[in-house]
Amino acid sequence: MSENATPSQRLAEKVEVSIRLDSDLLDQLKHLSNDPSRIIETAIKQWLRGEREQDDELTRTFRRNPPVPPRGEWND
């Protein structure tokens, strides 16, 4: 990058990066879009900003049961 580039020019610059992906994962990405690199770029940006959406079905937190009182204190 040049030192005299404006912030908007820096955002527009793209750098090609080579990564290794599992072939099944790449097939899933291709199923979503014809441009898997765009999906990966968007996911990285969201991850860096902390904008990850949690899937409630997969990230459920279970309510803990209240503690059981010791033996002999059930009818206090």
PyMOL Python script that loads the backbone (N, CA, C, O; Angstrom):
from pymol import cmd

cmd.read_pdbstr("""\
ATOM      1  N   MET A   1       0.848  -1.177   0.000  1.00  0.00           N
ATOM      2  CA  MET A   1       0.000   0.000   0.000  1.00  0.00           C
ATOM      3  C   MET A   1       0.888   1.234   0.000  1.00  0.00           C
ATOM      4  O   MET A   1       1.964   1.238   0.598  1.00  0.00           O
ATOM      5  N   SER A   2       0.443   2.246  -0.655  1.00  0.00           N
ATOM      6  CA  SER A   2       1.221   3.477  -0.668  1.00  0.00           C
ATOM      7  C   SER A   2       0.885   4.296   0.558  1.00  0.00           C
ATOM      8  O   SER A   2      -0.222   4.223   1.093  1.00  0.00           O
ATOM      9  N   GLU A   3       1.844   5.065   0.989  1.00  0.00           N
ATOM     10  CA  GLU A   3       1.674   5.896   2.186  1.00  0.00           C
ATOM     11  C   GLU A   3       0.714   7.051   1.936  1.00  0.00           C
ATOM     12  O   GLU A   3       0.115   7.556   2.886  1.00  0.00           O
ATOM     13  N   ASN A   4       0.549   7.486   0.690  1.00  0.00           N
ATOM     14  CA  ASN A   4      -0.297   8.630   0.367  1.00  0.00           C
ATOM     15  C   ASN A   4      -1.732   8.225   0.047  1.00  0.00           C
ATOM     16  O   ASN A   4      -2.517   9.076  -0.371  1.00  0.00           O
ATOM     17  N   ALA A   5      -2.093   6.995   0.221  1.00  0.00           N
ATOM     18  CA  ALA A   5      -3.444   6.540  -0.105  1.00  0.00           C
ATOM     19  C   ALA A   5      -4.440   7.061   0.919  1.00  0.00           C
ATOM     20  O   ALA A   5      -4.160   7.085   2.117  1.00  0.00           O
ATOM     21  N   THR A   6      -5.598   7.474   0.438  1.00  0.00           N
ATOM     22  CA  THR A   6      -6.649   7.922   1.346  1.00  0.00           C
ATOM     23  C   THR A   6      -7.312   6.700   1.962  1.00  0.00           C
ATOM     24  O   THR A   6      -7.188   5.599   1.427  1.00  0.00           O
ATOM     25  N   PRO A   7      -8.019   6.876   3.088  1.00  0.00           N
ATOM     26  CA  PRO A   7      -8.673   5.716   3.721  1.00  0.00           C
ATOM     27  C   PRO A   7      -9.629   4.982   2.790  1.00  0.00           C
ATOM     28  O   PRO A   7      -9.719   3.756   2.849  1.00  0.00           O
ATOM     29  N   SER A   8     -10.354   5.712   1.921  1.00  0.00           N
ATOM     30  CA  SER A   8     -11.277   5.040   1.015  1.00  0.00           C
ATOM     31  C   SER A   8     -10.523   4.222  -0.028  1.00  0.00           C
ATOM     32  O   SER A   8     -11.006   3.171  -0.451  1.00  0.00           O
ATOM     33  N   GLN A   9      -9.341   4.688  -0.452  1.00  0.00           N
ATOM     34  CA  GLN A   9      -8.536   3.921  -1.391  1.00  0.00           C
ATOM     35  C   GLN A   9      -8.003   2.656  -0.734  1.00  0.00           C
ATOM     36  O   GLN A   9      -7.929   1.611  -1.380  1.00  0.00           O
ATOM     37  N   ARG A  10      -7.631   2.734   0.541  1.00  0.00           N
ATOM     38  CA  ARG A  10      -7.121   1.569   1.255  1.00  0.00           C
ATOM     39  C   ARG A  10      -8.211   0.509   1.400  1.00  0.00           C
ATOM     40  O   ARG A  10      -7.936  -0.687   1.311  1.00  0.00           O
ATOM     41  N   LEU A  11      -9.461   0.957   1.626  1.00  0.00           N
ATOM     42  CA  LEU A  11     -10.552   0.007   1.755  1.00  0.00           C
ATOM     43  C   LEU A  11     -10.848  -0.684   0.430  1.00  0.00           C
ATOM     44  O   LEU A  11     -11.287  -1.835   0.414  1.00  0.00           O
ATOM     45  N   ALA A  12     -10.612   0.010  -0.681  1.00  0.00           N
ATOM     46  CA  ALA A  12     -10.926  -0.542  -1.985  1.00  0.00           C
ATOM     47  C   ALA A  12      -9.871  -1.529  -2.466  1.00  0.00           C
ATOM     48  O   ALA A  12     -10.157  -2.364  -3.325  1.00  0.00           O
ATOM     49  N   GLU A  13      -8.653  -1.448  -1.927  1.00  0.00           N
ATOM     50  CA  GLU A  13      -7.594  -2.346  -2.366  1.00  0.00           C
ATOM     51  C   GLU A  13      -7.889  -3.773  -1.930  1.00  0.00           C
ATOM     52  O   GLU A  13      -8.353  -4.013  -0.815  1.00  0.00           O
ATOM     53  N   LYS A  14      -7.617  -4.700  -2.810  1.00  0.00           N
ATOM     54  CA  LYS A  14      -7.801  -6.121  -2.497  1.00  0.00           C
ATOM     55  C   LYS A  14      -6.449  -6.805  -2.625  1.00  0.00           C
ATOM     56  O   LYS A  14      -5.647  -6.474  -3.499  1.00  0.00           O
ATOM     57  N   VAL A  15      -6.215  -7.749  -1.754  1.00  0.00           N
ATOM     58  CA  VAL A  15      -4.995  -8.537  -1.781  1.00  0.00           C
ATOM     59  C   VAL A  15      -5.393  -9.986  -1.953  1.00  0.00           C
ATOM     60  O   VAL A  15      -6.279 -10.474  -1.250  1.00  0.00           O
ATOM     61  N   GLU A  16      -4.765 -10.666  -2.858  1.00  0.00           N
ATOM     62  CA  GLU A  16      -5.080 -12.066  -3.092  1.00  0.00           C
ATOM     63  C   GLU A  16      -4.319 -12.918  -2.080  1.00  0.00           C
ATOM     64  O   GLU A  16      -3.112 -12.768  -1.890  1.00  0.00           O
ATOM     65  N   VAL A  17      -5.068 -13.821  -1.435  1.00  0.00           N
ATOM     66  CA  VAL A  17      -4.508 -14.698  -0.421  1.00  0.00           C
ATOM     67  C   VAL A  17      -4.864 -16.132  -0.786  1.00  0.00           C
ATOM     68  O   VAL A  17      -5.984 -16.417  -1.209  1.00  0.00           O
ATOM     69  N   SER A  18      -3.921 -17.010  -0.621  1.00  0.00           N
ATOM     70  CA  SER A  18      -4.173 -18.418  -0.901  1.00  0.00           C
ATOM     71  C   SER A  18      -4.442 -19.128   0.424  1.00  0.00           C
ATOM     72  O   SER A  18      -3.658 -19.017   1.367  1.00  0.00           O
ATOM     73  N   ILE A  19      -5.561 -19.858   0.488  1.00  0.00           N
ATOM     74  CA  ILE A  19      -5.884 -20.624   1.692  1.00  0.00           C
ATOM     75  C   ILE A  19      -6.251 -22.046   1.291  1.00  0.00           C
ATOM     76  O   ILE A  19      -6.608 -22.308   0.142  1.00  0.00           O
ATOM     77  N   ARG A  20      -6.158 -22.952   2.244  1.00  0.00           N
ATOM     78  CA  ARG A  20      -6.537 -24.337   2.000  1.00  0.00           C
ATOM     79  C   ARG A  20      -7.841 -24.610   2.740  1.00  0.00           C
ATOM     80  O   ARG A  20      -7.949 -24.373   3.943  1.00  0.00           O
ATOM     81  N   LEU A  21      -8.828 -25.111   2.002  1.00  0.00           N
ATOM     82  CA  LEU A  21     -10.116 -25.430   2.580  1.00  0.00           C
ATOM     83  C   LEU A  21     -10.457 -26.886   2.293  1.00  0.00           C
ATOM     84  O   LEU A  21     -10.033 -27.459   1.290  1.00  0.00           O
ATOM     85  N   ASP A  22     -11.218 -27.455   3.181  1.00  0.00           N
ATOM     86  CA  ASP A  22     -11.742 -28.792   2.969  1.00  0.00           C
ATOM     87  C   ASP A  22     -12.656 -28.749   1.747  1.00  0.00           C
ATOM     88  O   ASP A  22     -13.419 -27.796   1.582  1.00  0.00           O
ATOM     89  N   SER A  23     -12.590 -29.762   0.893  1.00  0.00           N
ATOM     90  CA  SER A  23     -13.389 -29.755  -0.343  1.00  0.00           C
ATOM     91  C   SER A  23     -14.889 -29.724  -0.048  1.00  0.00           C
ATOM     92  O   SER A  23     -15.653 -29.109  -0.792  1.00  0.00           O
ATOM     93  N   ASP A  24     -15.317 -30.387   1.036  1.00  0.00           N
ATOM     94  CA  ASP A  24     -16.744 -30.348   1.397  1.00  0.00           C
ATOM     95  C   ASP A  24     -17.174 -28.935   1.779  1.00  0.00           C
ATOM     96  O   ASP A  24     -18.264 -28.490   1.419  1.00  0.00           O
ATOM     97  N   LEU A  25     -16.313 -28.236   2.506  1.00  0.00           N
ATOM     98  CA  LEU A  25     -16.618 -26.859   2.892  1.00  0.00           C
ATOM     99  C   LEU A  25     -16.699 -25.966   1.665  1.00  0.00           C
ATOM    100  O   LEU A  25     -17.591 -25.123   1.565  1.00  0.00           O
ATOM    101  N   LEU A  26     -15.782 -26.144   0.741  1.00  0.00           N
ATOM    102  CA  LEU A  26     -15.811 -25.344  -0.482  1.00  0.00           C
ATOM    103  C   LEU A  26     -17.085 -25.616  -1.283  1.00  0.00           C
ATOM    104  O   LEU A  26     -17.669 -24.692  -1.850  1.00  0.00           O
ATOM    105  N   ASP A  27     -17.516 -26.873  -1.332  1.00  0.00           N
ATOM    106  CA  ASP A  27     -18.772 -27.194  -2.019  1.00  0.00           C
ATOM    107  C   ASP A  27     -19.955 -26.484  -1.369  1.00  0.00           C
ATOM    108  O   ASP A  27     -20.848 -25.997  -2.061  1.00  0.00           O
ATOM    109  N   GLN A  28     -19.960 -26.427  -0.045  1.00  0.00           N
ATOM    110  CA  GLN A  28     -21.043 -25.731   0.658  1.00  0.00           C
ATOM    111  C   GLN A  28     -21.013 -24.242   0.353  1.00  0.00           C
ATOM    112  O   GLN A  28     -22.061 -23.623   0.167  1.00  0.00           O
ATOM    113  N   LEU A  29     -19.806 -23.659   0.300  1.00  0.00           N
ATOM    114  CA  LEU A  29     -19.690 -22.232  -0.025  1.00  0.00           C
ATOM    115  C   LEU A  29     -20.142 -21.963  -1.455  1.00  0.00           C
ATOM    116  O   LEU A  29     -20.818 -20.967  -1.713  1.00  0.00           O
ATOM    117  N   LYS A  30     -19.780 -22.832  -2.376  1.00  0.00           N
ATOM    118  CA  LYS A  30     -20.192 -22.657  -3.768  1.00  0.00           C
ATOM    119  C   LYS A  30     -21.707 -22.792  -3.911  1.00  0.00           C
ATOM    120  O   LYS A  30     -22.315 -22.180  -4.789  1.00  0.00           O
ATOM    121  N   HIS A  31     -22.303 -23.596  -3.043  1.00  0.00           N
ATOM    122  CA  HIS A  31     -23.755 -23.741  -3.068  1.00  0.00           C
ATOM    123  C   HIS A  31     -24.433 -22.425  -2.665  1.00  0.00           C
ATOM    124  O   HIS A  31     -25.532 -22.124  -3.132  1.00  0.00           O
ATOM    125  N   LEU A  32     -23.779 -21.643  -1.800  1.00  0.00           N
ATOM    126  CA  LEU A  32     -24.345 -20.371  -1.353  1.00  0.00           C
ATOM    127  C   LEU A  32     -24.111 -19.245  -2.344  1.00  0.00           C
ATOM    128  O   LEU A  32     -24.952 -18.360  -2.496  1.00  0.00           O
ATOM    129  N   SER A  33     -22.964 -19.278  -3.019  1.00  0.00           N
ATOM    130  CA  SER A  33     -22.609 -18.171  -3.903  1.00  0.00           C
ATOM    131  C   SER A  33     -21.644 -18.655  -4.974  1.00  0.00           C
ATOM    132  O   SER A  33     -20.929 -19.640  -4.785  1.00  0.00           O
ATOM    133  N   ASN A  34     -21.633 -17.955  -6.098  1.00  0.00           N
ATOM    134  CA  ASN A  34     -20.657 -18.245  -7.144  1.00  0.00           C
ATOM    135  C   ASN A  34     -19.283 -17.700  -6.795  1.00  0.00           C
ATOM    136  O   ASN A  34     -18.294 -18.051  -7.438  1.00  0.00           O
ATOM    137  N   ASP A  35     -19.213 -16.842  -5.778  1.00  0.00           N
ATOM    138  CA  ASP A  35     -17.954 -16.218  -5.377  1.00  0.00           C
ATOM    139  C   ASP A  35     -17.664 -16.542  -3.909  1.00  0.00           C
ATOM    140  O   ASP A  35     -17.963 -15.728  -3.035  1.00  0.00           O
ATOM    141  N   PRO A  36     -17.089 -17.713  -3.622  1.00  0.00           N
ATOM    142  CA  PRO A  36     -16.819 -18.079  -2.222  1.00  0.00           C
ATOM    143  C   PRO A  36     -15.888 -17.101  -1.503  1.00  0.00           C
ATOM    144  O   PRO A  36     -15.968 -16.963  -0.283  1.00  0.00           O
ATOM    145  N   SER A  37     -15.010 -16.424  -2.239  1.00  0.00           N
ATOM    146  CA  SER A  37     -14.095 -15.489  -1.588  1.00  0.00           C
ATOM    147  C   SER A  37     -14.858 -14.335  -0.934  1.00  0.00           C
ATOM    148  O   SER A  37     -14.435 -13.810   0.095  1.00  0.00           O
ATOM    149  N   ARG A  38     -15.971 -13.947  -1.530  1.00  0.00           N
ATOM    150  CA  ARG A  38     -16.781 -12.863  -0.956  1.00  0.00           C
ATOM    151  C   ARG A  38     -17.420 -13.306   0.368  1.00  0.00           C
ATOM    152  O   ARG A  38     -17.505 -12.522   1.313  1.00  0.00           O
ATOM    153  N   ILE A  39     -17.865 -14.556   0.426  1.00  0.00           N
ATOM    154  CA  ILE A  39     -18.441 -15.095   1.666  1.00  0.00           C
ATOM    155  C   ILE A  39     -17.383 -15.118   2.761  1.00  0.00           C
ATOM    156  O   ILE A  39     -17.643 -14.724   3.898  1.00  0.00           O
ATOM    157  N   ILE A  40     -16.193 -15.581   2.408  1.00  0.00           N
ATOM    158  CA  ILE A  40     -15.105 -15.661   3.387  1.00  0.00           C
ATOM    159  C   ILE A  40     -14.721 -14.271   3.869  1.00  0.00           C
ATOM    160  O   ILE A  40     -14.513 -14.068   5.065  1.00  0.00           O
ATOM    161  N   GLU A  41     -14.625 -13.305   2.948  1.00  0.00           N
ATOM    162  CA  GLU A  41     -14.278 -11.932   3.320  1.00  0.00           C
ATOM    163  C   GLU A  41     -15.326 -11.334   4.261  1.00  0.00           C
ATOM    164  O   GLU A  41     -14.976 -10.709   5.262  1.00  0.00           O
ATOM    165  N   THR A  42     -16.596 -11.522   3.945  1.00  0.00           N
ATOM    166  CA  THR A  42     -17.673 -11.004   4.792  1.00  0.00           C
ATOM    167  C   THR A  42     -17.639 -11.649   6.171  1.00  0.00           C
ATOM    168  O   THR A  42     -17.817 -10.968   7.182  1.00  0.00           O
ATOM    169  N   ALA A  43     -17.412 -12.960   6.216  1.00  0.00           N
ATOM    170  CA  ALA A  43     -17.354 -13.665   7.505  1.00  0.00           C
ATOM    171  C   ALA A  43     -16.196 -13.165   8.356  1.00  0.00           C
ATOM    172  O   ALA A  43     -16.344 -13.002   9.567  1.00  0.00           O
ATOM    173  N   ILE A  44     -15.053 -12.922   7.741  1.00  0.00           N
ATOM    174  CA  ILE A  44     -13.890 -12.425   8.499  1.00  0.00           C
ATOM    175  C   ILE A  44     -14.169 -11.023   9.033  1.00  0.00           C
ATOM    176  O   ILE A  44     -13.841 -10.720  10.180  1.00  0.00           O
ATOM    177  N   LYS A  45     -14.769 -10.173   8.211  1.00  0.00           N
ATOM    178  CA  LYS A  45     -15.096  -8.804   8.663  1.00  0.00           C
ATOM    179  C   LYS A  45     -16.054  -8.844   9.852  1.00  0.00           C
ATOM    180  O   LYS A  45     -15.854  -8.131  10.835  1.00  0.00           O
ATOM    181  N   GLN A  46     -17.091  -9.676   9.764  1.00  0.00           N
ATOM    182  CA  GLN A  46     -18.045  -9.778  10.865  1.00  0.00           C
ATOM    183  C   GLN A  46     -17.368 -10.327  12.113  1.00  0.00           C
ATOM    184  O   GLN A  46     -17.638  -9.862  13.220  1.00  0.00           O
ATOM    185  N   TRP A  47     -16.501 -11.298  11.946  1.00  0.00           N
ATOM    186  CA  TRP A  47     -15.793 -11.894  13.087  1.00  0.00           C
ATOM    187  C   TRP A  47     -14.901 -10.862  13.760  1.00  0.00           C
ATOM    188  O   TRP A  47     -14.858 -10.788  14.989  1.00  0.00           O
ATOM    189  N   LEU A  48     -14.183 -10.057  12.963  1.00  0.00           N
ATOM    190  CA  LEU A  48     -13.293  -9.040  13.531  1.00  0.00           C
ATOM    191  C   LEU A  48     -14.076  -7.951  14.266  1.00  0.00           C
ATOM    192  O   LEU A  48     -13.596  -7.412  15.263  1.00  0.00           O
ATOM    193  N   ARG A  49     -15.271  -7.626  13.782  1.00  0.00           N
ATOM    194  CA  ARG A  49     -16.102  -6.609  14.438  1.00  0.00           C
ATOM    195  C   ARG A  49     -16.928  -7.194  15.574  1.00  0.00           C
ATOM    196  O   ARG A  49     -17.583  -6.454  16.309  1.00  0.00           O
ATOM    197  N   GLY A  50     -16.906  -8.502  15.724  1.00  0.00           N
ATOM    198  CA  GLY A  50     -17.691  -9.136  16.773  1.00  0.00           C
ATOM    199  C   GLY A  50     -19.170  -9.180  16.453  1.00  0.00           C
ATOM    200  O   GLY A  50     -19.997  -9.223  17.364  1.00  0.00           O
ATOM    201  N   GLU A  51     -19.519  -9.170  15.180  1.00  0.00           N
ATOM    202  CA  GLU A  51     -20.919  -9.158  14.763  1.00  0.00           C
ATOM    203  C   GLU A  51     -21.433 -10.545  14.446  1.00  0.00           C
ATOM    204  O   GLU A  51     -22.243 -10.709  13.534  1.00  0.00           O
ATOM    205  N   ARG A  52     -21.001 -11.500  15.146  1.00  0.00           N
ATOM    206  CA  ARG A  52     -21.385 -12.879  14.891  1.00  0.00           C
ATOM    207  C   ARG A  52     -22.796 -13.127  15.390  1.00  0.00           C
ATOM    208  O   ARG A  52     -23.105 -12.839  16.546  1.00  0.00           O
ATOM    209  N   GLU A  53     -23.647 -13.652  14.540  1.00  0.00           N
ATOM    210  CA  GLU A  53     -24.996 -14.018  14.966  1.00  0.00           C
ATOM    211  C   GLU A  53     -24.948 -15.433  15.515  1.00  0.00           C
ATOM    212  O   GLU A  53     -24.416 -16.339  14.874  1.00  0.00           O
ATOM    213  N   GLN A  54     -25.497 -15.614  16.687  1.00  0.00           N
ATOM    214  CA  GLN A  54     -25.502 -16.937  17.275  1.00  0.00           C
ATOM    215  C   GLN A  54     -26.763 -17.679  16.872  1.00  0.00           C
ATOM    216  O   GLN A  54     -27.856 -17.113  16.874  1.00  0.00           O
ATOM    217  N   ASP A  55     -26.608 -18.911  16.537  1.00  0.00           N
ATOM    218  CA  ASP A  55     -27.747 -19.759  16.215  1.00  0.00           C
ATOM    219  C   ASP A  55     -28.271 -20.316  17.530  1.00  0.00           C
ATOM    220  O   ASP A  55     -27.611 -21.132  18.173  1.00  0.00           O
ATOM    221  N   ASP A  56     -29.449 -19.876  17.923  1.00  0.00           N
ATOM    222  CA  ASP A  56     -29.989 -20.268  19.223  1.00  0.00           C
ATOM    223  C   ASP A  56     -30.175 -21.766  19.357  1.00  0.00           C
ATOM    224  O   ASP A  56     -30.118 -22.301  20.464  1.00  0.00           O
ATOM    225  N   GLU A  57     -30.394 -22.442  18.258  1.00  0.00           N
ATOM    226  CA  GLU A  57     -30.576 -23.892  18.334  1.00  0.00           C
ATOM    227  C   GLU A  57     -29.272 -24.599  18.695  1.00  0.00           C
ATOM    228  O   GLU A  57     -29.287 -25.663  19.314  1.00  0.00           O
ATOM    229  N   LEU A  58     -28.153 -24.009  18.309  1.00  0.00           N
ATOM    230  CA  LEU A  58     -26.864 -24.655  18.546  1.00  0.00           C
ATOM    231  C   LEU A  58     -26.142 -24.113  19.768  1.00  0.00           C
ATOM    232  O   LEU A  58     -25.225 -24.757  20.279  1.00  0.00           O
ATOM    233  N   THR A  59     -26.541 -22.939  20.245  1.00  0.00           N
ATOM    234  CA  THR A  59     -25.804 -22.310  21.339  1.00  0.00           C
ATOM    235  C   THR A  59     -26.693 -22.070  22.549  1.00  0.00           C
ATOM    236  O   THR A  59     -26.523 -21.086  23.269  1.00  0.00           O
ATOM    237  N   ARG A  60     -27.623 -22.955  22.764  1.00  0.00           N
ATOM    238  CA  ARG A  60     -28.513 -22.799  23.903  1.00  0.00           C
ATOM    239  C   ARG A  60     -27.768 -22.960  25.212  1.00  0.00           C
ATOM    240  O   ARG A  60     -26.913 -23.835  25.345  1.00  0.00           O
ATOM    241  N   THR A  61     -28.089 -22.121  26.173  1.00  0.00           N
ATOM    242  CA  THR A  61     -27.547 -22.301  27.520  1.00  0.00           C
ATOM    243  C   THR A  61     -28.661 -22.900  28.369  1.00  0.00           C
ATOM    244  O   THR A  61     -29.794 -22.420  28.358  1.00  0.00           O
ATOM    245  N   PHE A  62     -28.335 -23.917  29.076  1.00  0.00           N
ATOM    246  CA  PHE A  62     -29.330 -24.602  29.884  1.00  0.00           C
ATOM    247  C   PHE A  62     -29.445 -23.938  31.255  1.00  0.00           C
ATOM    248  O   PHE A  62     -28.450 -23.539  31.860  1.00  0.00           O
ATOM    249  N   ARG A  63     -30.694 -23.834  31.727  1.00  0.00           N
ATOM    250  CA  ARG A  63     -30.916 -23.313  33.070  1.00  0.00           C
ATOM    251  C   ARG A  63     -30.505 -24.370  34.078  1.00  0.00           C
ATOM    252  O   ARG A  63     -30.846 -25.545  33.948  1.00  0.00           O
ATOM    253  N   ARG A  64     -29.779 -23.935  35.067  1.00  0.00           N
ATOM    254  CA  ARG A  64     -29.376 -24.871  36.105  1.00  0.00           C
ATOM    255  C   ARG A  64     -30.527 -25.054  37.079  1.00  0.00           C
ATOM    256  O   ARG A  64     -31.252 -24.107  37.386  1.00  0.00           O
ATOM    257  N   ASN A  65     -30.688 -26.257  37.554  1.00  0.00           N
ATOM    258  CA  ASN A  65     -31.700 -26.532  38.569  1.00  0.00           C
ATOM    259  C   ASN A  65     -31.234 -25.924  39.887  1.00  0.00           C
ATOM    260  O   ASN A  65     -30.033 -25.836  40.141  1.00  0.00           O
ATOM    261  N   PRO A  66     -32.192 -25.498  40.735  1.00  0.00           N
ATOM    262  CA  PRO A  66     -31.767 -24.964  42.036  1.00  0.00           C
ATOM    263  C   PRO A  66     -31.090 -26.073  42.843  1.00  0.00           C
ATOM    264  O   PRO A  66     -31.395 -27.252  42.665  1.00  0.00           O
ATOM    265  N   PRO A  67     -30.181 -25.692  43.719  1.00  0.00           N
ATOM    266  CA  PRO A  67     -29.480 -26.720  44.488  1.00  0.00           C
ATOM    267  C   PRO A  67     -30.454 -27.511  45.376  1.00  0.00           C
ATOM    268  O   PRO A  67     -31.417 -26.958  45.907  1.00  0.00           O
ATOM    269  N   VAL A  68     -30.189 -28.777  45.521  1.00  0.00           N
ATOM    270  CA  VAL A  68     -31.017 -29.647  46.358  1.00  0.00           C
ATOM    271  C   VAL A  68     -30.559 -29.454  47.804  1.00  0.00           C
ATOM    272  O   VAL A  68     -29.363 -29.516  48.090  1.00  0.00           O
ATOM    273  N   PRO A  69     -31.507 -29.219  48.716  1.00  0.00           N
ATOM    274  CA  PRO A  69     -31.096 -29.037  50.111  1.00  0.00           C
ATOM    275  C   PRO A  69     -30.546 -30.344  50.681  1.00  0.00           C
ATOM    276  O   PRO A  69     -30.910 -31.430  50.230  1.00  0.00           O
ATOM    277  N   PRO A  70     -29.670 -30.227  51.669  1.00  0.00           N
ATOM    278  CA  PRO A  70     -29.110 -31.434  52.282  1.00  0.00           C
ATOM    279  C   PRO A  70     -30.212 -32.303  52.890  1.00  0.00           C
ATOM    280  O   PRO A  70     -31.308 -31.825  53.182  1.00  0.00           O
ATOM    281  N   ARG A  71     -29.910 -33.554  53.068  1.00  0.00           N
ATOM    282  CA  ARG A  71     -30.868 -34.520  53.613  1.00  0.00           C
ATOM    283  C   ARG A  71     -31.361 -34.058  54.989  1.00  0.00           C
ATOM    284  O   ARG A  71     -30.565 -33.634  55.826  1.00  0.00           O
ATOM    285  N   GLY A  72     -32.657 -34.142  55.214  1.00  0.00           N
ATOM    286  CA  GLY A  72     -33.223 -33.750  56.488  1.00  0.00           C
ATOM    287  C   GLY A  72     -33.743 -32.324  56.507  1.00  0.00           C
ATOM    288  O   GLY A  72     -34.391 -31.935  57.479  1.00  0.00           O
ATOM    289  N   GLU A  73     -33.494 -31.539  55.491  1.00  0.00           N
ATOM    290  CA  GLU A  73     -33.962 -30.142  55.466  1.00  0.00           C
ATOM    291  C   GLU A  73     -35.033 -29.931  54.417  1.00  0.00           C
ATOM    292  O   GLU A  73     -35.232 -28.805  53.960  1.00  0.00           O
ATOM    293  N   TRP A  74     -35.725 -30.983  54.025  1.00  0.00           N
ATOM    294  CA  TRP A  74     -36.719 -30.856  52.963  1.00  0.00           C
ATOM    295  C   TRP A  74     -37.980 -30.155  53.437  1.00  0.00           C
ATOM    296  O   TRP A  74     -38.607 -29.451  52.645  1.00  0.00           O
ATOM    297  N   ASN A  75     -38.374 -30.312  54.670  1.00  0.00           N
ATOM    298  CA  ASN A  75     -39.631 -29.755  55.140  1.00  0.00           C
ATOM    299  C   ASN A  75     -39.453 -28.609  56.122  1.00  0.00           C
ATOM    300  O   ASN A  75     -40.246 -28.450  57.051  1.00  0.00           O
ATOM    301  N   ASP A  76     -38.432 -27.828  55.921  1.00  0.00           N
ATOM    302  CA  ASP A  76     -38.206 -26.699  56.845  1.00  0.00           C
ATOM    303  C   ASP A  76     -39.169 -25.580  56.596  1.00  0.00           C
ATOM    304  O   ASP A  76     -39.119 -24.559  57.281  1.00  0.00           O
TER     305      ASP A  76
END
""", "prot")
cmd.dss("prot")
cmd.show_as("cartoon", "prot")
cmd.util.cbc("prot")
cmd.orient("prot")
